[in-house]
Structure formats: structure tokens, C-alpha cells
Amino acid sequence: MELSDYLRVLRRTWPTIVACTLLGLLVAAATSMIVKPTYTAQTKLFVAIQSSGSVSDLQQGNTFSQARVQSYVETVGTPAVLQPVIDSLGLDTSPEELSKNVEARSDSNTVIISIEAIDSSPVQAAAIAQAVGNSLISAIDEIESPKEGGASPVRLSVVTPASAPVAPSAPNTRLNMFLGAFAGLALGVVLAVLRSTLDTKVRGESDVRRVSQVPILGGISFDGDATKKPLLTQAPAQSPRAESFRQIRTNLQFAHVSHESKALLVTSSLPGEGKSTTATNLAIAIAQGGQSVVLIDADLRRPRVDAYLGLDRNAGLTTALIGKADVNDLLQPWGDDNLYVLTSGQIPPNPSELLGSESMKQLILRLENAFDSVIIDAPPLLPVTDAAVLAQQVGGVVLVVGSSMLKIPDLQKSLSSLEMVNADVLGVVMNLLPVKGPDAYAYSNYSYESLPNKFSRTSASSERKGRTISTLEDDPLLPALRGRSEQR
């Protein structure tokens, strides 16, 4: 992964990171509140050698003292020092237990011994520290005294008496919260990277790029109103949804410019990714651009186009394929633009055979000669083979990918199935993208108020509304539509 990938992961999973950081803070704060505070008192002893005071004696004494100091530090934790403390203070503990709360140390090249005592009471902590210091003085004086009698050559004296501390030494709330936040942040980053590594869902353009370099024709953001108002004509003319389909229409014109075939297949990997609404709105957008368009509902298993457009489905594509009626009589005009719809018709028991038949191939060729664009809504690729069969008979395929609905292995399977039949994949349309975040599809858009158009289209719209498909001797479809194209 590159740095940009890590940044995208962080942007995508920042709520998890923030939540883990806050959780670390809360745990640290709760722990600091639950833990009983303890106090640390300290006393310091000075180790000296009793000598005559000459320079050589002082140097030898200082060297001797430094050599003995570490031994004295170790003596602090022995029963010989701690038991007198227990007896004098009346503590209900043992020397082993008390040694856990008493610590002695000495810095190198010094003869200062620091003794610290920890207790839940600041007064008791000071008393223990002072008693340990006094007990050590007595113990060393006894240990270092000559067997023949006389004074000990080593003398320990208190230089800093122990005093009751004002503030507790533990818990350190500020330090604990800092460590808790840092631990939570680290945990959040680890979880974010781990989640990104294990997450195989296609969420945005970067995930598509991990599979293929197929062009991204455009992106459609998630719109809660689209479930009730799925059509492009039901959205404001300058809405992001409308602009997205115009952008896809423009990109398709460049992607499809070198193809002789005018037929375009719209499919997806799995159901529910929005391929039917995309095909329908793409047909509407192309028709609004001034082209004559026919939209074919070739999803003979779960047709949806008729429900979106409010058209009759009883007679349609299957009716034409089995020869019960001519396609000229089955095309249904829709809207004010030059858009015709061929609904699915009755659902047959053998959709794949019908879609792969010679009749279907001739039907597509016939419609290509009559219209500027032929948009075919096909079934999903993975559940059935219908779309792969149809992909061999069209000039290009547009694959709709639903954000967070499709996994990367499924996308790979879909592209592989299209590659196996030598289909020309023009590009991918990302659908259901989040409005905000790293996976949102951004584009430049000029917003402006609708201005009155001095070029009225009333007559043109009335003319299109009045058009009907006439029947001619040679072909009841082609001459009629060609004539309309010339009138336009």
C-alpha cells in the first residue's frame, strides 16, 4: 500500500480511530478514579567515614564510602532493618510485605542513600520512611562496629527528614489519560488497517483500480429519494443526480466513438446494484441530448423498466422474439423526447436461449438501423448467463457497481466472464456512492437559477408527442423512424 492508500484508509475509518481513542481516555479516567490513591514519602541519608581529617584519609574514606553505599542500599530490604520499623510503628505486616512498599537507591558516584516509602496515608508514609532511615542507621552502626569494640568507622546521618506528601504519587491521572489516549489511538489505527486489509467490498474508485484499469465513466451518489423517485425526470434539472447522468452520457460518447454498433448493454454483477435504474436514466439522458433512443428491458427474469416508466409489460421483447407480433407494434413512446421503450413481455421459461437466438441478434441490428442509441438492460452477470450471452451481440458493455454491495472477488468474476466472451467493456459506473468521505464521487458543477429560454421548444415537444410509428410495406419500423429523424 502507498501513502495515499493509508490516508484513504484513515479517512474511511476515522470514526473507529476516534472511538478507540475516546475509549482509551475513558478507561484511563475510570481506572484513575477507581484506584485508591497512594502517597510516597522520602528521606535521604549521608554516608561518611570517620577519620582524622587528613587529605589522604578523606580520599580513602570517600572511596570506601562509595564502595559500601550499594551494600547499604541492599540492606534496607532485609528483616534486620524492617522488623524494628514494624515493631516501633506497630504495623500489622511482615518484613517481606513491607519491603514491597519501601525502596532504596543511590546514584552513582555519590554517598547519598534515598529511601522512599509508599502508603495510602501520607502521614504513615512519612513515618515509615523516617523509621526505615533510623533503623538503617542503627543496623549499619551495629554491623560496621569493630569486634574489639569502639566506634563504627562509618557514620550515616539524615540529611533530609521525611515529611508527609501533599499530593498522591499514584495514580497519575494526567499520565494515565495520555497513555490511554495513545493506546486507544494505536489500537484504532491497527483496527483500521486490519479492517481495510480484510475488507473486500468495493466502496469506491480505488477499489475498482485494485482489480482492473477499466475506465470509470462516472459516479452516482446515494439519494434517499431515489427509491420513491428513481427517474431522472423526477429530479431537479441541476441536481447532482442529473449532473451525474449527463457526465456519464458525455463520457460514453467518447468511449463509444470508435464502435460501429449503437447497442449498449448495461449490467451488473449482482442484483440490487442499480443497473435497471441506471439503464433507464441513461436512456432518458441520451434522449434529452437530442438523440433517438430505444430502451430494451432484456432482464427476462426480474424486469423492472416497465414499473419505473409506468408502461405495459404484457407484450414486449419476448413477444417479438417468438414471432407473435412485430417490434414496430410493441415499441412504446415515453416522455417528451425521442425515447421508445421495448418492455420485457411475458417472462419465458428459457431466457438465455431467447436472448442468444438469431432473432435477438436481428432485432438488435434492426433497432440499431432505426435509432441513434440502443440501450439494453440485461440481468446480472453472476447469477445467470443472460448478460454474457447478450454481450456478444452489442458494441459495448457498461458495468454498474454498487458501492459497498459488491465484493472485489465478485467484480473480478464479472470482468472475467465478460473477457471470456470477448465483450468490449466501455467502463464502470459507480452507484450508491456516499455523499461525503473518501469514496464520494466529486465533480465540478455550476449552480444557477433557471432562466427563461427565448427559444421555445413548445412546437417541437408537441410534434414529438404527436408522433406515431407508421407501417410501411418493406419494413414497418425502419422507414418510419428514419422519416422522423429527418423531420427532426
C-alpha positions as CSV (number, residue, x, y, z in Angstrom):
1,M,0.0,0.0,0.0
2,E,1.2,3.5,-0.8
3,L,0.9,6.5,1.4
4,S,-2.2,7.7,-0.4
5,D,-3.8,4.3,0.3
6,Y,-3.1,4.6,4.0
7,L,-4.5,8.2,4.1
8,R,-7.6,6.9,2.3
9,V,-7.9,4.1,4.9
10,L,-7.6,6.7,7.7
11,R,-10.3,8.9,6.2
12,R,-12.6,6.0,5.6
13,T,-12.2,4.6,9.2
14,W,-11.6,7.8,11.2
15,P,-14.8,7.1,13.3
16,T,-13.2,3.9,14.5
17,I,-10.0,5.6,15.3
18,V,-11.7,8.4,17.2
19,A,-13.9,5.9,19.1
20,C,-10.9,3.8,20.2
21,T,-9.1,7.0,21.3
22,L,-12.1,8.1,23.3
23,L,-12.5,4.6,24.8
24,G,-8.8,4.7,25.9
25,L,-9.4,8.0,27.6
26,L,-12.5,6.8,29.3
27,V,-10.8,3.6,30.5
28,A,-7.8,5.6,31.8
29,A,-10.0,8.1,33.6
30,A,-12.2,5.3,35.1
31,T,-9.1,3.4,36.2
32,S,-7.6,6.6,37.8
33,M,-10.9,7.1,39.7
34,I,-11.2,3.5,40.9
35,V,-7.6,3.0,42.0
36,K,-7.1,4.1,45.6
37,P,-4.5,6.9,45.8
38,T,-1.2,6.3,47.4
39,Y,1.4,8.6,48.8
40,T,5.2,8.5,48.6
41,A,7.5,10.0,51.3
42,Q,11.3,10.2,51.1
43,T,14.2,10.6,53.4
44,K,17.9,10.9,52.5
45,L,20.9,9.6,54.4
46,F,24.5,10.7,54.0
47,V,27.3,8.1,54.4
48,A,30.5,9.3,55.9
49,I,33.8,7.8,57.1
50,Q,35.0,9.0,60.5
51,S,38.7,9.8,60.0
52,S,41.4,12.1,61.3
53,G,40.7,14.6,58.5
54,S,43.9,14.5,56.5
55,V,43.6,14.8,52.7
56,S,44.7,11.2,52.1
57,D,42.3,9.9,54.8
58,L,39.4,11.9,53.2
59,Q,40.1,10.5,49.8
60,Q,40.4,6.9,51.1
61,G,37.2,7.4,53.1
62,N,35.3,8.8,50.2
63,T,36.3,5.8,48.0
64,F,35.4,3.4,50.8
65,S,32.0,5.1,51.3
66,Q,31.1,4.8,47.6
67,A,32.0,1.2,47.6
68,R,29.9,0.5,50.6
69,V,26.8,2.5,49.7
70,Q,25.3,-0.1,47.3
71,S,25.6,-2.7,50.1
72,Y,23.8,-0.4,52.4
73,V,21.0,0.1,49.8
74,E,20.5,-3.7,49.6
75,T,20.4,-3.8,53.4
76,V,17.3,-1.7,53.5
77,G,15.1,-4.5,52.4
78,T,16.3,-7.0,55.0
79,P,14.4,-8.0,58.2
80,A,17.3,-6.6,60.2
81,V,16.2,-3.1,59.1
82,L,12.4,-3.6,58.6
83,Q,11.5,-5.6,61.6
84,P,12.4,-2.8,64.1
85,V,10.3,-0.4,61.9
86,I,7.3,-2.8,62.2
87,D,7.8,-3.0,66.0
88,S,8.2,0.7,66.5
89,L,5.2,1.7,64.4
90,G,3.0,-1.2,65.3
91,L,2.4,-2.2,61.7
92,D,0.3,-5.3,61.0
93,T,2.6,-6.7,58.3
94,S,5.7,-8.8,57.7
95,P,9.2,-7.6,56.6
96,E,8.6,-9.3,53.2
97,E,5.3,-7.4,52.7
98,L,6.8,-4.1,53.9
99,S,9.8,-4.4,51.6
100,K,7.4,-4.2,48.6
101,N,6.4,-0.7,49.8
102,V,9.9,0.5,50.6
103,E,12.6,1.3,48.0
104,A,16.2,2.5,48.5
105,R,18.5,3.7,45.8
106,S,21.7,5.6,45.4
107,D,23.0,7.5,42.4
108,S,26.5,6.5,41.1
109,N,29.5,8.4,42.4
110,T,27.5,9.7,45.4
111,V,27.3,8.7,49.0
112,I,23.6,9.7,49.4
113,I,21.0,7.0,50.0
114,S,17.4,7.8,49.2
115,I,14.7,5.8,51.0
116,E,11.1,6.0,49.8
117,A,8.0,4.6,51.5
118,I,4.6,4.2,49.9
119,D,1.3,4.1,51.8
120,S,-2.3,5.0,51.4
121,S,-1.8,7.6,54.2
122,P,0.6,10.4,53.7
123,V,1.4,10.6,57.4
124,Q,2.0,6.9,57.6
125,A,4.2,7.0,54.5
126,A,6.4,9.7,56.1
127,A,6.6,7.8,59.4
128,I,7.7,4.6,57.6
129,A,10.3,6.4,55.5
130,Q,11.7,8.1,58.6
131,A,11.6,4.9,60.7
132,V,13.4,2.9,57.9
133,G,16.1,5.6,57.8
134,N,16.7,5.5,61.5
135,S,16.6,1.7,61.5
136,L,19.2,1.6,58.8
137,I,21.5,3.9,60.7
138,S,21.3,1.7,63.7
139,A,21.8,-1.5,61.7
140,I,24.8,-0.2,59.9
141,D,26.3,1.1,63.0
142,E,26.0,-2.3,64.6
143,I,27.2,-4.1,61.5
144,E,30.2,-1.9,61.0
145,S,31.3,-1.7,64.6
146,P,34.7,-3.4,65.3
147,K,34.6,-6.7,67.2
148,E,37.2,-5.4,69.6
149,G,34.8,-2.6,70.5
150,G,34.9,1.1,69.8
151,A,33.0,3.3,67.4
152,S,32.0,2.4,63.9
153,P,34.2,3.9,61.2
154,V,31.1,4.5,59.1
155,R,28.5,7.1,60.1
156,L,25.1,7.5,58.5
157,S,23.2,10.7,59.2
158,V,19.8,12.0,58.0
159,V,20.2,15.0,55.7
160,T,16.6,15.2,54.5
161,P,13.9,14.2,57.0
162,A,10.7,12.6,55.7
163,S,7.7,14.8,55.5
164,A,4.0,14.0,54.7
165,P,3.4,14.5,51.0
166,V,0.7,16.9,49.9
167,A,-0.4,15.2,46.7
168,P,-0.7,11.5,45.9
169,S,2.0,9.9,43.8
170,A,-0.4,7.5,42.2
171,P,-2.5,7.3,40.3
172,N,-1.1,9.9,37.9
173,T,-4.3,10.8,36.2
174,R,-2.7,13.1,33.6
175,L,-0.2,10.5,32.6
176,N,-2.7,7.7,32.6
177,M,-5.1,9.6,30.3
178,F,-2.2,10.4,28.0
179,L,-1.2,6.7,27.8
180,G,-4.8,5.7,27.5
181,A,-5.4,8.0,24.6
182,F,-2.2,6.9,22.9
183,A,-3.0,3.2,23.4
184,G,-6.6,3.8,22.0
185,L,-5.2,5.7,19.0
186,A,-2.7,2.9,18.3
187,L,-5.5,0.3,18.6
188,G,-7.8,2.3,16.3
189,V,-5.1,2.6,13.6
190,V,-4.3,-1.1,13.9
191,L,-8.0,-2.0,13.6
192,A,-8.4,0.5,10.7
193,V,-5.6,-1.1,8.7
194,L,-6.7,-4.6,9.6
195,R,-10.2,-3.8,8.6
196,S,-9.1,-2.3,5.3
197,T,-6.9,-5.4,4.6
198,L,-9.7,-7.9,5.4
199,D,-12.5,-5.8,3.8
200,T,-13.1,-7.0,0.3
201,K,-16.1,-4.8,-0.5
202,V,-15.9,-2.4,-3.4
203,R,-16.5,1.0,-1.9
204,G,-15.0,3.4,-4.4
205,E,-12.9,4.0,-7.5
206,S,-9.7,3.0,-5.7
207,D,-11.1,-0.5,-5.0
208,V,-12.0,-0.9,-8.7
209,R,-8.5,0.1,-9.6
210,R,-7.2,-2.8,-7.5
211,V,-9.0,-5.2,-9.9
212,S,-8.8,-3.6,-13.3
213,Q,-7.9,-0.4,-15.2
214,V,-11.3,-0.3,-16.9
215,P,-12.4,3.4,-17.3
216,I,-14.7,4.9,-14.6
217,L,-17.5,6.5,-16.6
218,G,-19.0,8.3,-13.7
219,G,-20.4,8.0,-10.2
220,I,-23.9,8.4,-8.8
221,S,-24.2,9.3,-5.2
222,F,-26.7,7.7,-2.9
223,D,-30.0,9.6,-2.8
224,G,-32.7,8.6,-0.3
225,D,-35.4,10.0,-2.6
226,A,-34.3,7.8,-5.5
227,T,-36.3,4.8,-4.1
228,K,-39.5,6.7,-4.4
229,K,-38.4,8.9,-7.4
230,P,-36.0,6.8,-9.4
231,L,-36.3,8.6,-12.7
232,L,-34.0,11.4,-13.9
233,T,-37.1,13.5,-14.9
234,Q,-38.3,13.4,-11.3
235,A,-35.1,15.1,-10.0
236,P,-34.3,18.9,-10.4
237,A,-32.6,19.7,-13.7
238,Q,-29.4,20.9,-11.9
239,S,-29.4,18.3,-9.1
240,P,-26.2,16.3,-8.5
241,R,-28.0,13.1,-9.7
242,A,-29.0,14.8,-13.0
243,E,-25.5,16.1,-13.5
244,S,-24.0,12.6,-12.8
245,F,-26.0,11.1,-15.7
246,R,-25.1,13.9,-18.0
247,Q,-21.5,13.3,-17.2
248,I,-21.9,9.5,-17.9
249,R,-23.6,10.3,-21.1
250,T,-20.7,12.5,-22.2
251,N,-18.1,10.0,-21.2
252,L,-19.9,7.3,-23.1
253,Q,-19.9,9.3,-26.3
254,F,-16.1,9.3,-26.1
255,A,-15.8,5.7,-25.0
256,H,-18.2,4.5,-27.8
257,V,-16.9,6.8,-30.6
258,S,-14.9,4.1,-32.4
259,H,-17.7,1.5,-32.4
260,E,-19.9,0.9,-35.4
261,S,-22.6,-0.8,-33.2
262,K,-25.0,1.5,-31.5
263,A,-26.2,-1.1,-29.0
264,L,-25.1,-0.7,-25.4
265,L,-25.5,-3.3,-22.7
266,V,-26.0,-2.2,-19.1
267,T,-25.5,-4.9,-16.5
268,S,-24.1,-5.5,-13.0
269,S,-22.5,-8.3,-11.0
270,L,-25.3,-9.0,-8.6
271,P,-29.0,-7.9,-8.2
272,G,-29.7,-4.7,-6.3
273,E,-26.7,-2.7,-7.6
274,G,-29.0,-0.3,-9.6
275,K,-28.4,-1.4,-13.1
276,S,-32.0,-1.1,-14.2
277,T,-32.4,2.5,-12.9
278,T,-29.0,3.3,-14.4
279,A,-30.0,2.0,-17.8
280,T,-33.4,3.8,-17.7
281,N,-31.9,7.1,-16.7
282,L,-29.1,6.8,-19.1
283,A,-31.6,6.3,-21.9
284,I,-33.5,9.4,-20.7
285,A,-30.3,11.4,-20.5
286,I,-29.3,10.4,-24.1
287,A,-32.8,11.2,-25.4
288,Q,-32.6,14.6,-23.6
289,G,-29.4,15.2,-25.5
290,G,-31.3,15.1,-28.8
291,Q,-30.7,11.5,-29.9
292,S,-33.4,8.9,-30.8
293,V,-33.1,6.2,-28.2
294,V,-34.7,2.8,-27.7
295,L,-34.6,1.2,-24.3
296,I,-34.9,-2.6,-24.2
297,D,-35.7,-4.4,-21.0
298,A,-33.8,-7.7,-21.6
299,D,-34.0,-8.8,-18.0
300,L,-36.4,-11.6,-18.6
301,R,-36.2,-12.9,-15.1
302,R,-36.9,-9.8,-12.9
303,P,-37.9,-7.0,-15.3
304,R,-38.1,-3.5,-13.8
305,V,-38.2,-0.9,-16.6
306,D,-42.0,-1.1,-17.1
307,A,-42.6,-0.4,-13.4
308,Y,-40.2,2.6,-13.4
309,L,-41.8,4.1,-16.5
310,G,-45.4,3.1,-15.9
311,L,-45.7,1.0,-19.1
312,D,-47.4,-2.2,-20.1
313,R,-45.3,-5.3,-19.8
314,N,-47.7,-7.9,-21.2
315,A,-46.4,-7.6,-24.7
316,G,-42.7,-6.7,-25.4
317,L,-39.4,-8.3,-26.2
318,T,-40.4,-11.9,-25.7
319,T,-43.5,-11.3,-27.9
320,A,-41.3,-10.1,-30.7
321,L,-38.7,-12.9,-30.3
322,I,-41.3,-15.7,-30.6
323,G,-42.8,-14.0,-33.6
324,K,-46.2,-13.2,-32.1
325,A,-46.0,-9.5,-33.0
326,D,-43.7,-7.2,-34.9
327,V,-41.4,-5.0,-32.8
328,N,-43.0,-1.9,-34.6
329,D,-46.2,-2.6,-32.8
330,L,-44.5,-3.2,-29.4
331,L,-42.4,-0.1,-29.0
332,Q,-44.0,2.3,-26.6
333,P,-43.1,6.1,-26.7
334,W,-42.3,7.7,-23.4
335,G,-41.8,11.3,-22.4
336,D,-41.4,14.4,-24.4
337,D,-38.1,13.3,-26.1
338,N,-37.5,10.8,-28.8
339,L,-37.4,7.8,-26.4
340,Y,-39.1,4.5,-27.1
341,V,-39.3,1.5,-24.8
342,L,-39.5,-2.2,-25.5
343,T,-40.6,-3.8,-22.3
344,S,-39.7,-7.4,-21.4
345,G,-43.0,-9.0,-22.2
346,Q,-44.1,-12.2,-20.5
347,I,-41.4,-14.0,-18.6
348,P,-40.3,-17.1,-20.5
349,P,-39.0,-20.4,-19.2
350,N,-35.8,-20.2,-21.3
351,P,-34.5,-16.6,-21.1
352,S,-30.9,-17.5,-22.1
353,E,-31.9,-19.3,-25.2
354,L,-34.2,-16.5,-26.3
355,L,-31.5,-13.8,-25.7
356,G,-28.9,-15.8,-27.5
357,S,-31.1,-16.6,-30.5
358,E,-30.7,-15.3,-34.0
359,S,-34.0,-13.5,-33.6
360,M,-32.5,-11.4,-30.9
361,K,-29.4,-10.6,-33.0
362,Q,-31.6,-9.5,-35.9
363,L,-33.8,-7.5,-33.6
364,I,-30.8,-5.5,-32.2
365,L,-29.5,-4.9,-35.7
366,R,-32.9,-3.7,-36.8
367,L,-33.2,-1.3,-33.9
368,E,-29.6,0.0,-34.5
369,N,-30.5,1.0,-38.0
370,A,-33.6,2.9,-36.8
371,F,-32.2,4.6,-33.7
372,D,-29.2,6.6,-32.7
373,S,-28.7,4.6,-29.5
374,V,-30.0,1.2,-28.3
375,I,-29.8,0.7,-24.5
376,I,-30.3,-2.8,-23.2
377,D,-31.0,-3.5,-19.6
378,A,-29.6,-7.0,-19.0
379,P,-29.7,-9.4,-16.0
380,P,-26.8,-9.5,-13.5
381,L,-23.7,-11.4,-14.7
382,L,-23.0,-13.8,-11.8
383,P,-26.4,-15.4,-11.1
384,V,-27.2,-16.2,-14.7
385,T,-25.5,-16.2,-18.1
386,D,-28.0,-14.0,-19.9
387,A,-25.8,-10.9,-19.8
388,A,-22.7,-12.8,-21.1
389,V,-24.8,-14.1,-24.0
390,L,-26.1,-10.7,-24.9
391,A,-22.6,-9.1,-24.5
392,Q,-21.5,-10.8,-27.7
393,Q,-24.2,-9.1,-29.7
394,V,-23.6,-5.4,-28.7
395,G,-21.0,-2.8,-29.3
396,G,-20.1,-2.2,-25.7
397,V,-20.9,-3.1,-22.1
398,V,-21.3,-0.8,-19.1
399,L,-20.9,-2.5,-15.7
400,V,-22.8,-0.9,-12.8
401,V,-21.0,-1.4,-9.5
402,G,-23.0,-0.7,-6.3
403,S,-20.8,0.8,-3.6
404,S,-20.4,-1.4,-0.5
405,M,-22.7,-4.0,-2.1
406,L,-20.2,-5.9,-4.2
407,K,-17.0,-7.7,-3.1
408,I,-13.8,-7.5,-5.1
409,P,-13.7,-11.3,-5.9
410,D,-17.2,-10.9,-7.4
411,L,-16.1,-7.9,-9.5
412,Q,-13.2,-10.0,-10.8
413,K,-15.5,-12.8,-11.7
414,S,-17.8,-10.4,-13.6
415,L,-14.9,-8.8,-15.6
416,S,-13.5,-12.3,-16.3
417,S,-16.8,-13.6,-17.6
418,L,-17.1,-10.6,-20.0
419,E,-13.5,-11.1,-21.1
420,M,-14.2,-14.8,-21.9
421,V,-16.9,-13.8,-24.4
422,N,-14.6,-11.0,-25.8
423,A,-17.1,-8.3,-24.7
424,D,-15.9,-4.7,-25.0
425,V,-16.3,-3.2,-21.5
426,L,-16.6,0.5,-22.1
427,G,-16.4,1.3,-18.4
428,V,-17.8,1.1,-14.9
429,V,-20.5,3.3,-13.4
430,M,-20.2,3.6,-9.6
431,N,-23.6,3.6,-8.0
432,L,-24.8,4.3,-4.5
433,L,-21.7,6.2,-3.6
434,P,-21.6,8.0,-0.2
435,V,-22.2,11.7,-0.4
436,K,-19.2,12.6,1.8
437,G,-16.0,10.9,2.6
438,P,-13.0,9.4,0.6
439,D,-15.3,7.3,-1.6
440,A,-17.6,10.1,-2.6
441,Y,-17.6,10.9,-6.3
442,A,-16.7,14.6,-6.8
443,Y,-17.3,16.7,-9.8
444,S,-17.4,20.4,-10.7
445,N,-20.8,21.8,-11.1
446,Y,-22.1,25.3,-11.8
447,S,-25.3,26.0,-9.9
448,Y,-27.5,28.7,-11.4
449,E,-31.1,29.7,-11.4
450,S,-33.3,28.6,-14.3
451,L,-33.5,31.4,-16.8
452,P,-36.3,31.8,-19.3
453,N,-35.4,30.3,-22.7
454,K,-36.1,32.6,-25.5
455,F,-36.0,29.6,-27.9
456,S,-39.3,28.0,-27.2
457,R,-39.5,24.2,-27.6
458,T,-43.3,24.0,-27.4
459,S,-43.8,23.2,-31.0
460,A,-41.0,20.6,-31.0
461,S,-42.4,18.9,-28.0
462,S,-45.9,18.9,-29.4
463,E,-44.5,17.4,-32.6
464,R,-42.8,14.6,-30.7
465,K,-45.9,13.9,-28.7
466,G,-47.9,13.5,-31.9
467,R,-45.5,11.1,-33.5
468,T,-46.6,7.5,-34.0
469,I,-44.8,4.6,-35.7
470,S,-46.4,4.2,-39.1
471,T,-46.4,0.9,-41.1
472,L,-44.7,0.8,-44.5
473,E,-44.6,-2.1,-47.0
474,D,-40.9,-3.1,-46.8
475,D,-40.2,-2.6,-43.0
476,P,-42.8,-1.3,-40.7
477,L,-40.2,0.1,-38.3
478,L,-37.2,1.5,-40.2
479,P,-38.6,3.9,-42.7
480,A,-41.0,5.4,-40.2
481,L,-38.2,6.2,-37.7
482,R,-35.8,7.4,-40.4
483,G,-38.5,9.8,-41.5
484,R,-38.9,11.1,-38.0
485,S,-35.1,11.6,-37.8
486,E,-35.2,13.6,-41.0
487,Q,-38.1,15.8,-39.7
488,R,-36.1,16.4,-36.5
